[in-house]
Amino acid sequence: MIRVLLAEDQGMMRGALAMLLDLEDDIEVVAQVETGDRVLAAALDARPDVALLDIEMPGRSGLDVAADLRSRLPGCKVLMLTTFGRPGYLRRAMEAGASGFLIKDGPVEELADAIRKVLAGQQVMDPALAAAALSTGPSPLTDRERDVLRAADGGTTVADIAAHLFLSESTVRNYLSSAIGKTHARNRIEAAETARRNGWLLVPSRVSDRAFGAPPARRPGVIGVCTWPHCVSGW
């Protein structure tokens, strides 16, 4: 029996996934967690074979939790789950030690199959998304540049950003200018949008997929099996 920990902040989604996975003959959901900061303790207590983590949760992001699990519970395989297939998210998930990256709009049968595959030592992800992650490359932004772009979202003034981040206004302008140049944008709004689209602006404590201002993008592709970073399409 495959023991699964399920971390998802939306109660209805979490309950539905748990119910559907429990219908599989060889899968048992042994723990359910709604916030990222509770995942490690629950995993150490339940000792799951596979942890299914939403990327964006209150308390701590799934990407941070994946790194924690790799360090504290290396025998537990990690599958990341998200609404949006952003290349930067996939790259960071793999760097954090995740064995797979799934989009929420896929059928539960593919999710169950992915759980079995990662437990067998395979890596599971959409081949097209893996190719996009490779072509996009890692984030060019520093931590401070990401902080400033996040704070600048929605037209926040430089003075307000400076006060929020405890920086001088001239320092904020320098970070914004650098971020705009690195993202090849014309202004800070375009810079933030580019960074968001590529998955470079994940907020560790909480950023809902719904907060990005766009509906979930349904992907027609299938979930593929590959070895990172050389992913071959066509499954």
C-alpha positions as CSV (number, residue, x, y, z in Angstrom):
1,M,0.0,0.0,0.0
2,I,1.4,3.4,-1.0
3,R,1.1,5.9,1.9
4,V,0.3,9.5,0.7
5,L,0.3,12.8,2.4
6,L,-1.9,15.4,0.8
7,A,-1.2,19.1,1.3
8,E,-3.7,21.4,-0.3
9,D,-5.2,24.6,1.2
10,Q,-8.6,24.4,-0.5
11,G,-10.8,22.2,1.6
12,M,-13.1,21.1,-1.2
13,M,-10.2,20.2,-3.5
14,R,-8.3,18.4,-0.7
15,G,-11.3,16.4,0.3
16,A,-12.1,15.4,-3.2
17,L,-8.6,14.3,-4.0
18,A,-8.4,12.3,-0.8
19,M,-11.7,10.5,-1.5
20,L,-10.7,9.7,-5.1
21,L,-7.2,8.5,-4.2
22,D,-8.6,6.3,-1.5
23,L,-10.6,4.5,-4.1
24,E,-7.4,3.2,-5.6
25,D,-6.6,-0.3,-4.3
26,D,-3.0,0.4,-3.7
27,I,-3.1,4.0,-2.3
28,E,-4.0,5.2,1.1
29,V,-4.1,8.9,2.2
30,V,-2.5,8.8,5.6
31,A,-2.4,12.6,6.3
32,Q,-4.1,15.7,5.1
33,V,-2.7,19.2,5.7
34,E,-4.1,22.6,4.8
35,T,-1.0,24.8,5.4
36,G,2.6,24.5,4.4
37,D,4.0,25.1,7.8
38,R,2.3,21.9,9.1
39,V,3.5,19.6,6.4
40,L,6.9,18.6,7.8
41,A,5.5,17.7,11.3
42,A,2.7,15.7,9.7
43,A,5.1,13.9,7.4
44,L,7.4,13.0,10.2
45,D,4.5,11.6,12.1
46,A,2.7,9.8,9.3
47,R,5.9,8.7,7.4
48,P,4.3,8.8,3.9
49,D,5.9,7.2,0.8
50,V,4.7,10.2,-1.3
51,A,3.9,13.8,-0.4
52,L,1.5,15.6,-2.8
53,L,2.1,19.3,-2.3
54,D,0.2,22.3,-3.6
55,I,2.8,24.9,-4.6
56,E,1.1,27.9,-3.0
57,M,-0.2,27.4,0.5
58,P,-0.5,29.6,3.6
59,G,2.4,29.4,6.0
60,R,5.0,28.0,3.7
61,S,5.2,27.3,0.0
62,G,5.2,23.8,-1.4
63,L,8.6,24.5,-2.9
64,D,10.1,25.3,0.5
65,V,8.4,22.3,2.0
66,A,9.8,20.0,-0.7
67,A,13.3,21.1,0.3
68,D,12.5,20.4,4.0
69,L,11.3,16.9,3.1
70,R,14.4,16.1,1.1
71,S,16.5,17.0,4.1
72,R,14.4,15.6,6.9
73,L,12.6,12.7,5.2
74,P,14.6,11.7,2.2
75,G,12.7,8.5,1.6
76,C,9.5,10.4,0.9
77,K,9.0,11.2,-2.8
78,V,7.4,14.6,-3.6
79,L,4.9,15.5,-6.3
80,M,4.1,19.2,-6.8
81,L,0.5,20.2,-7.7
82,T,-0.5,23.6,-9.1
83,T,-3.2,25.4,-11.1
84,F,-0.7,27.1,-13.4
85,G,2.1,25.4,-15.3
86,R,4.7,28.1,-15.0
87,P,8.2,27.1,-16.2
88,G,9.9,28.8,-13.2
89,Y,7.8,26.8,-10.8
90,L,8.8,23.5,-12.4
91,R,12.5,24.4,-12.5
92,R,12.4,25.4,-8.8
93,A,10.4,22.3,-7.9
94,M,13.0,20.0,-9.5
95,E,15.8,22.0,-7.8
96,A,14.0,21.5,-4.4
97,G,14.1,17.7,-4.9
98,A,10.6,17.1,-6.3
99,S,10.1,13.9,-8.4
100,G,7.1,15.3,-10.3
101,F,5.1,18.3,-11.3
102,L,1.4,18.0,-12.1
103,I,-1.3,20.5,-13.2
104,K,-4.5,20.4,-11.2
105,D,-6.8,20.0,-14.3
106,G,-5.5,16.5,-15.1
107,P,-7.7,13.4,-14.4
108,V,-7.2,11.6,-11.0
109,E,-6.2,8.4,-12.9
110,E,-3.1,10.2,-14.1
111,L,-2.4,11.5,-10.6
112,A,-2.6,8.0,-9.2
113,D,-0.4,6.7,-11.9
114,A,2.1,9.5,-11.3
115,I,2.2,8.6,-7.6
116,R,3.1,5.0,-8.5
117,K,5.8,6.1,-11.0
118,V,7.6,8.5,-8.6
119,L,7.6,5.8,-5.9
120,A,9.3,3.5,-8.5
121,G,12.0,6.1,-9.0
122,Q,10.7,7.9,-12.2
123,Q,10.2,11.6,-12.7
124,V,6.8,12.8,-13.9
125,M,6.0,16.0,-15.7
126,D,4.4,17.5,-18.8
127,P,7.1,17.3,-21.5
128,A,6.1,20.6,-23.1
129,L,6.3,22.3,-19.7
130,A,9.7,20.8,-19.1
131,A,10.9,22.0,-22.4
132,A,9.6,25.5,-21.6
133,A,11.4,25.5,-18.2
134,L,14.7,24.6,-20.0
135,S,14.3,27.3,-22.6
136,T,13.3,29.9,-20.1
137,G,16.2,29.3,-17.8
138,P,16.6,30.1,-14.1
139,S,15.3,33.4,-12.7
140,P,17.7,36.3,-13.4
141,L,16.3,38.2,-10.4
142,T,17.9,38.6,-7.1
143,D,15.8,38.0,-3.9
144,R,15.7,41.8,-3.3
145,E,14.6,42.5,-6.9
146,R,11.8,39.9,-6.5
147,D,10.8,41.5,-3.2
148,V,10.6,45.0,-4.8
149,L,8.6,43.7,-7.8
150,R,6.1,41.9,-5.6
151,A,5.7,45.1,-3.5
152,A,5.3,47.2,-6.6
153,D,2.4,45.2,-7.9
154,G,-0.8,47.1,-8.3
155,G,0.7,50.5,-8.7
156,T,2.2,50.9,-5.2
157,T,4.3,54.0,-4.9
158,V,8.0,54.0,-4.5
159,A,7.6,55.6,-1.1
160,D,5.3,52.9,0.1
161,I,7.6,50.2,-1.2
162,A,10.5,51.7,0.6
163,A,8.6,52.0,3.8
164,H,7.3,48.4,3.5
165,L,10.7,46.9,2.8
166,F,12.7,49.3,5.1
167,L,14.7,50.6,2.1
168,S,15.5,54.0,0.9
169,E,13.5,55.3,-2.1
170,S,16.7,55.5,-4.2
171,T,17.5,51.9,-3.4
172,V,14.0,50.8,-4.5
173,R,14.4,52.7,-7.8
174,N,17.7,51.0,-8.4
175,Y,16.2,47.5,-7.8
176,L,13.2,48.3,-10.0
177,S,15.5,49.5,-12.8
178,S,17.6,46.4,-12.5
179,A,14.5,44.1,-12.6
180,I,13.1,45.9,-15.6
181,G,16.4,45.5,-17.5
182,K,16.7,41.8,-16.6
183,T,13.2,41.0,-17.7
184,H,13.6,43.1,-20.9
185,A,10.5,45.1,-19.9
186,R,9.5,48.7,-20.6
187,N,8.3,49.4,-17.1
188,R,7.8,47.8,-13.7
189,I,4.3,46.6,-14.6
190,E,5.6,44.6,-17.5
191,A,8.6,43.4,-15.5
192,A,6.2,42.0,-12.8
193,E,4.0,40.4,-15.4
194,T,7.0,38.7,-17.1
195,A,8.3,37.5,-13.8
196,R,4.9,36.2,-12.7
197,R,4.3,34.4,-16.0
198,N,7.7,32.6,-15.7
199,G,7.1,31.6,-12.1
200,W,9.7,33.9,-10.6
201,L,7.5,35.8,-8.1
202,L,6.1,33.1,-5.8
203,V,5.6,34.5,-2.4
204,P,6.8,32.0,0.3
205,S,4.0,32.6,2.8
206,R,1.0,32.9,0.5
207,V,0.2,33.7,-3.1
208,S,-2.9,32.1,-4.4
209,D,-3.0,31.0,-8.0
210,R,-6.3,32.9,-8.2
211,A,-4.5,36.1,-7.2
212,F,-2.5,36.3,-10.4
213,G,-5.5,37.8,-12.2
214,A,-6.0,35.1,-14.8
215,P,-8.2,32.0,-15.0
216,P,-6.5,28.6,-14.8
217,A,-4.9,27.7,-18.1
218,R,-6.1,24.3,-19.2
219,R,-3.3,22.4,-21.0
220,P,-4.2,19.8,-23.6
221,G,-0.9,17.9,-23.1
222,V,-0.5,14.7,-21.3
223,I,1.6,14.0,-18.2
224,G,4.9,12.5,-19.3
225,V,7.7,10.6,-17.7
226,C,11.2,11.8,-18.0
227,T,14.6,12.3,-16.4
228,W,15.3,15.9,-15.5
229,P,16.5,18.0,-17.3
230,H,16.5,15.9,-20.5
231,C,12.7,15.5,-21.1
232,V,11.5,13.9,-24.3
233,S,8.1,14.7,-25.6
234,G,5.7,12.5,-27.3
235,W,4.3,10.1,-24.6
